[in-house]
Amino acid sequence: MVILHDDEYYRKRMPQPDLGPLRNFTRFIWNRDTKAFLDRTAAEWGQLGLFYLCFFAVLGSIFAAQMKISIDYASRLDRPFFQYPGVQNSLRTNLRVVRRTFGSPGIVFKPSSVSAVSPIIFVSNSTNNTKPERYVDVLTGLLEEYNKSVSDYDSNCFNEQYKSDDNKKPCFFDVTTLGKCSKPPYGYTKPMQPCVLIKFNKRFDWVPEYYNSTSHLPEAMPDWLKEIVKESSKVHKVWLSCDGANNVDREHIGEIEYIPDPGFPVQYFPFTGKSNYLSPIVALEFKNLTPNRLVTVECDLWASNINQRSGYSLDFQIMIGNSLILKTLEE
C-alpha cells in the first residue's frame, strides 16, 4: 500500500538552495521565509520546550521524593545504617535496622605521617615534614580535643559497682594519666624517647568480653601481658601489646613503656553515639630505639570476642634519624 502526501509535505522537505557559507549561516539563525530561528519555528520551539519542561518536572519530582524519604528515614536513626561486614539485627526507633558488624574493633596511632596513606613516623631534621616540631603539633592538636569539663561526664565511672547504661554520661578520659606523653614535647627532644598514642576507634554497641585472672588466656598473648592480666583481678580492660613485626624489628625496637598501662578500661564501652564521648588512649614511649633504623611496630588487642586469627593488628613504622640523635647529644 502506497501512502501519498500532499504538496505541502513535499515542499517542506525540499532541500534549501545553497547561498554560500555566510548566507547559509545567517539563514540558519533566522529564516525570513519560514519564520524559523535556529532552524525551528515558534511552534517547534514550543513543542520542544514543553517536552523538556515535563521531562525535568518528572525527573525533579522523583529526585525530591527520594531525598525527602532518605532524610526523614535517616533522621530517625541514631547511627549509620550500614556499618560493618556481617549481619546483625536491631530495633531502633520502631524501625527494623540491619547493621553490619566486624569481628574486631579498630585502633589508630598518632602522630601519623604527613602522607595519609603512609604509616611511617620519621623524625629527623632533613625536611620540615619530619622535624620533631611537626609531630609535637599533631599530638597537641589531638589532645586538645580532650580538654572537656569533668562535669559533663560520669564521676562514678570507675567504681567497682559501675554498670554501663545508655542513659548515663560517658566516662571522662584524663589525659594527665599519660604522664610525659600528655604534654609537649612528648619525648621528641633529648633524650629522644618519642611517644606514640594508640587511640581506640568509636565502634557502635561493641561490648568487650574481657579476660580476668581466671580466664584461659590465648597462647599467642605475650608472657609479660599474661602476668599483668592474672594480677589484675579487679581491673577489667581490653589489653594491648606492641612489639616488632619480626626478629630484626624486635632487636632494634628497644624498651616500650605503656602509659598508664597496656589496656583500655571496659568502662568506656560501648560507644552509643554520644557527641561528648572520649575514646580511651594508651601511650607508647619508645625508650631506646636504634637510630637510623626503620622499625615496624605491630600492636594487637586482646579480648575474648576479638578474633586474633583474623590477622587483625595495627602496623606502623618509626625511625629516628641518626643526625638528630647526634645533634641532641652535642647540645
C-alpha positions in Angstrom: 0.0 0.0 0.0 1.5 3.3 -1.1 0.8 6.3 1.2 0.7 9.6 -0.7 1.3 13.0 0.9 0.1 16.4 -0.2 2.2 19.1 -1.9 2.9 20.9 1.4 4.6 17.8 2.9 7.0 17.5 0.0 7.6 21.3 -0.2 8.8 21.3 3.4 11.2 18.6 2.7 12.8 20.1 -0.4 16.5 20.9 0.2 17.1 24.6 0.5 19.3 26.3 -2.1 23.0 26.8 -1.3 23.6 30.5 -0.7 27.2 30.2 0.4 28.8 29.7 3.8 28.0 33.1 5.3 24.4 33.4 4.0 23.7 29.7 4.8 24.7 30.5 8.5 22.6 33.7 8.7 19.6 31.8 7.2 20.2 29.2 9.9 20.0 31.9 12.6 16.9 33.5 11.1 14.9 32.3 8.1 12.6 35.0 7.0 10.7 32.7 4.6 9.7 30.1 7.2 10.0 32.4 10.3 12.4 29.9 11.8 15.0 30.7 14.5 17.9 28.3 14.7 16.1 26.1 12.1 13.0 25.8 14.3 9.7 27.6 14.0 7.9 29.1 17.1 5.6 26.1 17.2 8.5 23.6 17.1 10.3 25.6 19.8 7.1 25.5 21.9 6.8 21.7 21.5 10.5 21.2 22.4 10.2 23.4 25.5 7.0 21.7 26.6 8.7 18.3 26.3 11.7 19.2 28.4 9.6 21.0 30.9 7.6 17.8 31.5 10.7 15.7 31.4 12.6 17.7 34.1 9.5 18.1 36.2 9.0 14.4 36.4 12.8 13.8 37.0 13.0 16.5 39.6 9.9 15.2 41.4 11.4 11.7 41.6 14.7 13.1 43.0 12.9 15.3 45.5 10.7 12.4 46.7 13.8 10.2 47.1 15.7 12.9 49.1 12.6 13.5 51.3 12.3 9.8 52.1 16.0 9.4 52.7 16.3 12.4 55.0 13.2 11.5 57.0 14.4 8.0 57.4 18.0 8.9 58.3 16.8 11.4 60.9 15.1 8.6 62.8 18.4 6.7 63.2 21.0 7.4 65.9 23.8 5.6 64.0 24.9 4.8 60.4 22.6 2.4 58.6 25.5 0.3 57.2 28.5 0.0 59.4 30.5 -3.2 59.1 30.6 -6.6 57.3 28.5 -9.4 58.8 24.8 -9.1 59.7 23.1 -8.2 63.0 19.6 -7.1 63.5 18.5 -4.5 66.0 15.3 -2.5 66.7 15.9 1.3 66.5 13.1 3.9 66.7 10.4 1.5 65.7 12.4 0.6 62.5 14.0 -2.7 61.7 17.6 -1.8 61.0 20.0 -4.3 59.5 23.5 -3.4 60.8 26.8 -5.0 59.9 29.4 -5.9 62.4 33.2 -6.5 62.5 34.8 -9.4 64.3 37.3 -7.0 65.8 37.3 -3.3 66.7 39.9 -0.8 65.5 42.7 1.3 66.9 44.8 4.1 65.3 48.1 5.7 66.1 49.1 9.3 66.4 51.2 11.1 65.3 50.6 9.9 61.7 53.0 10.9 58.9 52.4 13.8 56.6 51.1 11.4 54.0 47.6 10.0 54.8 48.5 6.6 53.3 51.9 6.2 54.8 52.2 4.6 58.3 55.8 5.9 58.9 56.9 8.2 61.7 60.2 9.5 60.6 61.8 12.0 63.0 64.7 13.9 61.6 65.9 17.4 60.7 66.1 16.7 57.0 62.7 18.2 56.0 60.0 20.3 57.6 57.6 17.4 57.5 59.9 15.2 59.6 61.1 17.7 62.1 60.1 16.9 65.8 58.1 20.1 66.0 55.7 18.8 63.4 54.9 15.7 65.4 54.6 17.7 68.6 51.9 19.9 66.9 50.0 16.8 65.7 49.8 15.3 69.2 48.9 18.7 70.8 46.0 19.0 68.3 44.8 15.6 69.2 44.9 16.1 73.0 43.2 19.5 72.7 40.0 17.5 71.8 40.2 16.0 75.3 40.0 19.4 77.1 36.5 18.9 78.4 34.7 19.8 81.6 34.6 17.0 84.0 31.0 17.9 85.0 29.8 16.6 81.6 31.0 13.1 82.4 30.1 10.3 84.8 32.1 10.7 88.0 31.3 7.2 89.2 32.6 5.6 86.0 35.4 3.6 87.5 33.7 2.4 90.7 33.7 -1.4 91.1 29.9 -1.5 91.0 29.7 0.5 87.8 27.4 -0.8 85.1 27.2 0.6 81.6 23.9 2.3 80.7 23.0 4.1 77.5 21.3 6.8 79.5 24.4 7.6 81.6 27.0 10.1 80.8 30.2 8.8 79.2 33.4 8.2 81.1 35.9 11.1 81.3 39.4 10.4 79.9 42.0 12.3 81.9 45.0 13.0 79.6 47.3 13.6 82.6 47.3 9.9 83.1 49.5 9.7 80.0 52.4 11.2 82.0 55.1 12.8 79.9 53.2 11.8 76.8 50.4 14.2 77.8 52.3 17.4 77.3 54.9 18.8 74.9 57.4 17.8 73.7 56.1 14.3 74.1 59.6 12.8 74.2 60.6 14.4 70.8 63.6 16.1 72.3 66.8 15.0 74.1 66.9 12.3 75.2 64.9 11.1 72.2 62.2 8.9 73.6 59.2 9.6 71.3 55.6 8.9 72.4 53.1 7.3 70.1 49.4 7.5 71.2 47.2 4.5 70.5 43.6 5.5 70.3 40.5 3.3 70.3 38.2 3.9 67.4 34.5 4.6 68.0 32.5 1.4 67.4 28.8 1.4 67.9 27.5 -1.0 70.5 30.6 -3.1 70.8 31.0 -4.5 74.3 34.3 -6.2 75.1 34.4 -9.7 76.7 37.4 -9.1 78.8 39.9 -11.6 80.3 40.2 -11.8 84.0 42.5 -13.6 86.4 40.7 -16.9 86.0 40.4 -16.7 82.2 42.1 -19.2 79.9 44.5 -16.8 78.1 45.4 -17.4 74.5 48.8 -18.9 73.8 49.7 -16.1 71.4 49.4 -13.5 74.2 52.9 -12.3 75.3 54.0 -13.8 78.7 54.6 -10.4 80.3 51.0 -9.4 79.4 49.7 -12.7 80.8 51.3 -11.9 84.2 49.6 -8.4 84.2 46.2 -9.9 83.4 46.5 -12.5 86.1 47.4 -9.8 88.7 44.5 -7.5 87.6 41.7 -9.3 89.3 39.7 -6.1 89.9 40.7 -4.2 86.7 39.0 -5.2 83.5 40.4 -4.0 80.3 40.8 -4.6 76.6 44.6 -5.4 76.7 47.2 -4.0 74.3 50.5 -5.4 73.3 53.0 -4.0 70.8 56.3 -5.4 69.6 58.5 -5.5 66.5 56.9 -7.3 63.5 59.8 -9.7 63.1 63.0 -10.7 64.9 65.0 -7.9 63.3 62.5 -5.3 64.4 62.3 -6.7 67.9 66.1 -6.5 68.1 66.0 -2.7 67.3 62.8 -1.6 68.9 64.2 -1.4 72.4 62.0 -1.0 75.5 58.4 0.2 75.2 56.7 1.8 78.2 52.9 1.7 78.3 51.4 4.7 79.9 49.3 4.5 82.1 49.3 0.7 81.4 48.7 -1.6 78.5 45.0 -1.6 78.4 41.7 0.3 77.6 39.2 0.2 80.6 36.0 -1.5 79.7 34.0 1.3 81.3 34.5 3.3 78.0 32.4 0.7 76.1 30.0 0.6 74.4 30.0 3.7 72.3 26.4 4.7 71.8 26.8 7.8 69.7 27.0 10.4 72.4 28.6 13.6 71.0 30.9 14.2 74.0 32.3 10.6 74.1 36.1 10.4 74.6 37.9 7.5 73.1 40.5 5.9 75.5 44.2 6.3 74.8 47.3 4.3 75.6 50.7 6.0 75.2 53.7 4.1 73.9 57.0 5.6 74.9 59.9 4.2 73.0 62.8 4.4 75.4 65.8 3.4 73.3 65.1 2.9 69.6 68.1 2.1 67.4 69.0 5.3 65.5 68.7 5.4 61.7 66.8 2.1 61.6 63.3 1.8 60.3 61.4 -0.4 62.8 58.0 -1.9 62.0 55.7 -2.0 65.1 52.8 -4.4 65.4 50.1 -3.9 68.0 47.4 -6.3 69.0 44.2 -6.0 71.0 43.3 -8.8 73.5 39.7 -9.7 74.5 37.6 -12.9 74.3 35.5 -11.5 71.5 38.4 -10.3 69.4 39.4 -12.8 66.8 43.2 -12.9 66.7 43.2 -15.4 63.8 41.6 -12.9 61.6 45.0 -11.3 61.2 43.8 -8.0 62.7 46.6 -5.8 64.1 47.8 -2.2 63.9 51.1 -1.7 62.0 53.1 1.4 61.8 56.8 2.2 61.3 59.0 4.5 63.3 62.5 5.8 62.6 64.8 8.3 64.3 67.4 10.0 62.1 70.9 9.5 63.1 71.7 13.2 62.5 69.0 14.2 65.0 70.5 11.9 67.7 74.0 13.3 67.2 72.7 16.8 67.4 70.8 16.3 70.7 73.8 14.6 72.2 76.0 17.5 71.3 73.7 20.1 72.8 
